[in-house]
Each structure stands twice: as structure tokens, then as C-alpha cells.
Amino acid sequence: MLCHISAARLPLARKISLLFTLLCAFLTGNLFHMPTSAAERWVWFGTYTGDTSEGIYVSRFDDATGKLSEPKLAAKIASPSFLALHPNGKYLYAVQELDQYKGENSGAINAFAIHDDGTLKPLNEVTSKGAAPCQISVDKTGGTLVAANYTGGSVIAYKLLPDGSIGPESSFHQHAGSSVNPDRQKEPHAHCARLSRDQRYVLACDLGMDQVLVYELDAAAGKLTPHPDKSLSVSPGSGPRHLAFHPHGKKLYILNELLCTVTTFDWDAATATGKEQGVVSTLPAGEQRKNYMSTAEIVAHPNGKFLYASNRGHDTIAVYALDETGVPKLIQNALTGGKTPRNFNIDSSGKWLLAANQDSQSVVVFAIDPANGKLSETDNRVTVDKPVCVVFGN
């Protein structure tokens, strides 16, 4: 069995470690429950739980072939819609996107240790102090976790403990404000809290306020300090949902849910300020947005040449070519092979994009053309009920 392991190019110490791990797995009967080559890694799927979905699911992903193994339940938990991996690769965190938690108008956040077979061991669970937590991030030191509460319209931070569990709440900030859309923007709706590339700041998209709020992060203390003078505004009614930084750190892309647009900002990391550079649609040229259309996720390719954004209702992923300065130009709207694409992610090789289609119970693998960034659907797909989030292991 060991002759099939692709280890020829590994250093001697890595070969010895890999052979020892495989021997232990063989002796304990777990050989077929772990990644079996240097190209394989775990990938977890967050879901909305219901009749068939029970929580977080896990598959093996082979970045040499783009193939996914049949998903299995990694942890039973209510509506873990968004996940985040600890930088050491040993722990996984999940929101429970709930409106009620232990009698409060709140959701919850859970910490897990990752077993060798990709399943998850619960560590602890804490209140998010706001309803419908919808996105979480962990800073690169592994010391702080931040979360955005959509219905609660707030951002919260926690210290992470050495054993991976979630420690005490270290910061909480309630947003206040509204905008022009009477159905969606009567009050604040924090939709994501993501770190700047230098890890000095947390940027929180608030859909209800048409603003991206900027917080300075003290990672050692887990403290968020608001800087209202640095907040970024988008066009009224846009509904900023998620954001992505260009790998060179000088461009910031804001994905607007309500108008199906991307607003590009020139980002000054030294001062944590941005200047709007332009707005592009996520829909094909000349196509008007329908009321049932909205965006969900935005991801910059690690090579800095391409940008991707998902369209719900239109059921496509918009593909942008980025010029040498990072300005996006729409070049493709690739059908996602399903309905209601939510979060998607690009594997570390940069060759594959995995898209979660919430309303067609599928995760579909796309090949990324290295020359132009365009997507081609492959035959590789798996069934996951109401998939929302895709997170790769290290």
C-alpha cells in the first residue's frame, strides 16, 4: 500500500515522518481515513442544518487531480454557516447562525480540535452576543478570533487559548446607523470582519450602513479600537457584504450584495485609509440586476492576477482579470453547476476553485486557467446538503 504514496521528492526527514504516520495509521486501521499523498488535504464544508444536513462535513481534496472524496460528518452542530481555520492547522472554528441561544437574542461560536481523520473534537462553545453570527476570522498569530453578527449588527473579539479553545470576550462593538434600502437597511447588519494583510486592522462590512468600519487590532490583548475617521463608504443602497485584499495589499475590493457590484479602493496600509477607485458590476455587460439576484463571496487569486465573486440568483461566478495595478475587468460569468452559490475558495496550488451551491446540495470543483483565470467546470462534485462555506486544511 505504501508504494502508492507520492513521496519521492520529499526531504528525508519528511519521508521518515510520513512513513511513520502511515505505519501508525495502518496499525490502527485508519489508513483510508487520512490524506494519502503530499497533494491531499482536508476540506471542510459549513452548512445550514435541516432535514439531511447535521453540521460540518469533511472531504479529502487532491490538488493534483481536483478530486473530492465522499463527504462525511465531521461534527454535529446547528447551522455552522461559516468556518475559520487556526493558522497552526490544528483547530477549526464555526459560527452557529442562530437567532436564539440559551434564551438570548444571540448565536454561538464553537471551537474544535481536528482529528487525524478530519473529524472534529468539540473544545468549547460561547455566545456571540448578537443574533445570526455570519462570519469569523482568526489573526495570523492565532491569538484572536473576531466575528460579525448580522442581525445583531455588531462585531465581537475573543482571545484564543493555547489549547485552541475560545477564551474570554475581549472586545464588543455595537454598530449604529442605516441607509436607503427600506427592506434591508433600516438598521446595521455587520456581515464580515476580516483582517488587513498586515494584521494591524479588522475591517467590518456593514450591509445596513453602506460602510466598512475599521478597527485597530491589538492581537496580544484581543482588543479592537474603532477608528470612525477611517471608515469607508460605498454608494447608497449597495449593501457591502464581504471584502478581499489584493495580494500586494494596495487594493481593497468590497463586494456589494444589494446592487451586485464590486467597489475597488486604493488602500494605504500605513494609514489604514482607502480612496475609492471605481465600481464594476458582477453581471455581464448590459444585463440588469433582478430583485432575486445578490452577491455572496469575493476572493482574490493568490497570484494577484484574478478576482472572483459569486452571484446568487444569476448562479454564476464573476471572473475579473486584474491589471498590474490591481484594477478589475470582468472577463467571464461562469455557471456554478448549481443554484445559489455562496462561499467558494481557491486551493493553495491556485489550480482549483470549489463552489458551494446552497440550493442544489452540491460542491463543484472548477479548474482555473493559469493563463487567463477563467473557470471550467470539472466532473468532480460531491453532495452536501445546504453547503455555505468551504475551508481548506493546511
Buried (B, 14 or more C-beta within 10 A) or exposed (E): EEEEBEBEEBEEEEBEEBEEEBEEBEEEEBBEBBBBBBBBBBBBBBBBBEEEBBBBBBBBBBBEEBBBBEBEBBBEBBBBBBBBBBBEEBBBBBBBBBEEBEEBBBBBBBBBBBBBBBBBBEBBBBBBBBBBBBBBBBBEEBBBBBBBBBBBBBBBBBBBBEEBBBBEBBBBBBBEBBBEBEEBBEBBBBBBBBBBBEEBBBBBBBBBBBBBBBBBBBBEEBBBEBBEEBBBBBBEBBBBBBBBBBBBBBBBBBBBBBBBBBBBBBBBBEEBBBEBBEBBBBBEEEEEBEEEBBBBBBBBBEEBBBBBBBBBBBBBBBBBBBEEEBBBEBEBBBEBBBBBBBBBBBBEEBBBBBBBBBBBBBBBBBBBBEEEBBBEBBEBBBEBBBBBBBBBBE
